[in-house]
Amino acid sequence: MKKIVIFLSLIFFIFLTSCDDGGHQSGENGDNNDNVKNENIFITQAQGNGVLITGLLEKGKLLSDISVPETIDGKSVIGIKSGAFAGCTNLVRITLAKSIESIGANAFSGCTGLESITVKSTPPPALEAGAFDGCTAVFFVPAGYKGTYANSHIWKDYAARIFESDAIFIYSISSDRV
């Protein structure tokens, strides 16, 4: 039984750490027949030398698993604008690139199906109030940064739901010793 738990934990950990799959996302039914490139699902706005995600095109709204890339059209993706993903009820998992510096107010409000948000940024992106209103997702942050996130302005409101990206694997192994 212990070997099965370790094996399943390892598979789940590999899945979590491989959310950025080269710019392709599968549709909500999980098959790969309707994959689309990340750059083809986002509405963006230039800001300085980078871009902000301001929303999703219709085909992006149908996806359950999205990875925000480091760059779009050669420009660094530096933020998620207010309301960008608001009301995307199909969204279950999202991974935010290391380049994300800010997440606007209500960016993910009303994303009632959202279960996990992987944030690769260090330090934590600036977070505006209400960014995750109506969302009960857990947050996965880089190993060693849980405390930094949990003590950051506004992120502290989500402290109970913040886990280090390798916490699931470690927890599953150690909980089997009981």
C-alpha positions in Angstrom: 0.0 0.0 0.0 2.8 2.4 0.9 4.4 1.9 -2.6 1.1 2.7 -4.3 0.7 5.9 -2.3 4.3 6.9 -3.1 3.8 6.1 -6.8 0.5 8.0 -7.1 2.0 10.9 -5.2 5.0 11.0 -7.6 2.6 11.0 -10.6 0.6 13.8 -9.1 3.7 15.8 -8.4 5.0 15.3 -11.9 1.7 16.5 -13.2 1.7 19.6 -11.1 5.3 20.6 -12.1 4.6 20.0 -15.8 1.7 22.3 -16.2 3.6 24.4 -18.7 3.6 22.0 -21.6 5.2 24.1 -24.3 2.3 26.5 -24.9 -0.5 24.0 -25.5 -3.6 23.4 -23.4 -6.2 20.7 -23.5 -9.9 21.4 -23.5 -12.1 20.6 -20.6 -12.8 17.1 -21.8 -9.1 16.3 -21.4 -8.4 15.2 -24.9 -5.7 16.8 -27.0 -7.7 17.2 -30.2 -8.7 20.8 -29.4 -5.3 22.1 -28.2 -4.6 25.7 -28.9 -1.5 27.8 -28.5 -1.4 30.0 -25.4 -0.8 33.1 -27.6 -4.0 32.4 -29.4 -6.3 32.4 -26.4 -5.3 35.6 -24.6 -6.4 39.2 -25.1 -3.4 41.4 -24.2 -2.4 45.0 -23.7 1.1 46.4 -24.1 2.6 48.0 -21.1 6.2 49.3 -21.2 8.4 46.5 -22.5 5.8 43.8 -21.5 2.2 42.8 -21.9 -0.7 42.4 -19.6 -3.3 39.7 -19.9 -6.6 41.5 -20.1 -9.0 38.6 -20.9 -9.5 35.4 -22.9 -10.8 34.9 -26.4 -13.9 32.6 -26.7 -11.8 29.5 -27.3 -9.8 30.3 -24.2 -13.0 30.5 -22.1 -13.7 26.8 -22.9 -10.5 25.5 -21.5 -10.2 24.0 -18.0 -6.4 24.1 -17.8 -4.4 27.2 -18.8 -0.7 28.1 -18.5 0.1 31.8 -18.8 3.4 31.8 -20.7 6.5 33.8 -19.9 6.3 35.7 -23.2 3.7 36.5 -25.9 5.0 37.7 -29.3 8.4 38.1 -27.7 7.2 40.4 -24.9 7.3 39.4 -21.3 3.9 38.7 -19.7 4.1 41.0 -16.6 0.6 40.9 -15.2 -3.0 39.9 -15.1 -5.3 42.9 -15.4 -8.4 43.5 -13.3 -11.2 41.2 -14.3 -9.1 39.3 -16.9 -10.4 35.8 -16.0 -13.5 36.9 -14.0 -16.4 34.5 -14.3 -14.5 31.8 -16.2 -16.4 28.9 -14.6 -14.8 26.2 -16.8 -11.3 27.0 -15.5 -10.1 24.4 -13.1 -6.3 24.9 -13.1 -4.1 27.8 -14.0 -0.3 28.2 -13.9 1.1 31.7 -13.8 4.6 32.3 -15.2 7.6 33.6 -13.2 7.4 36.8 -15.2 4.0 37.8 -13.5 4.6 40.9 -11.3 0.9 41.8 -10.6 -2.6 40.4 -10.4 -5.4 43.0 -10.6 -8.6 43.3 -8.6 -11.2 40.7 -9.4 -8.8 39.1 -11.9 -10.2 35.6 -11.0 -13.4 36.6 -9.2 -16.3 34.2 -9.8 -14.1 31.4 -11.1 -16.1 28.9 -9.1 -14.6 25.8 -10.7 -11.0 26.9 -10.1 -9.3 24.3 -7.9 -5.6 25.1 -8.1 -3.4 28.1 -9.0 0.3 27.6 -9.5 2.2 30.8 -9.1 5.9 30.5 -10.2 6.8 34.1 -9.3 9.4 35.0 -6.6 8.8 37.3 -5.0 5.0 37.1 -4.8 3.3 39.3 -7.5 1.6 42.4 -6.2 -2.0 41.4 -5.5 -5.0 43.8 -5.5 -7.9 43.2 -3.2 -10.6 40.9 -4.4 -8.4 39.2 -7.0 -9.8 35.8 -6.1 -13.3 36.6 -4.7 -15.7 33.7 -5.0 -12.8 31.3 -5.7 -11.8 28.6 -3.3 -8.7 27.3 -5.1 -5.5 26.3 -3.4 -2.3 28.1 -4.3 1.0 26.3 -5.1 4.0 28.5 -4.8 7.7 27.8 -5.3 9.4 25.7 -2.7 10.8 27.8 0.2 8.4 30.7 -0.5 5.2 29.8 1.4 6.1 32.1 4.3 6.9 34.9 1.9 3.6 34.6 0.2 1.6 34.1 3.5 3.1 37.2 5.0 2.7 39.5 1.9 0.1 42.2 1.7 -3.2 40.7 0.6 -1.7 37.3 0.0 -1.9 36.8 3.8 -5.7 36.6 3.3 -5.2 33.3 1.5 -2.4 32.0 3.8 -4.4 28.9 4.8 -4.7 27.8 1.2 -1.0 28.4 0.2 1.2 25.3 -0.2 4.7 24.9 -1.6 4.8 23.3 -5.0 6.3 20.1 -3.6 4.1 19.9 -0.5 1.6 17.3 -1.9 4.4 14.8 -2.6 6.0 15.3 0.8 2.7 15.2 2.6 1.6 12.0 0.9 4.7 10.1 1.8 4.8 11.3 5.4 1.1 10.7 6.0 1.5 7.1 5.0 3.8 6.5 8.0 0.8 6.9 10.4 
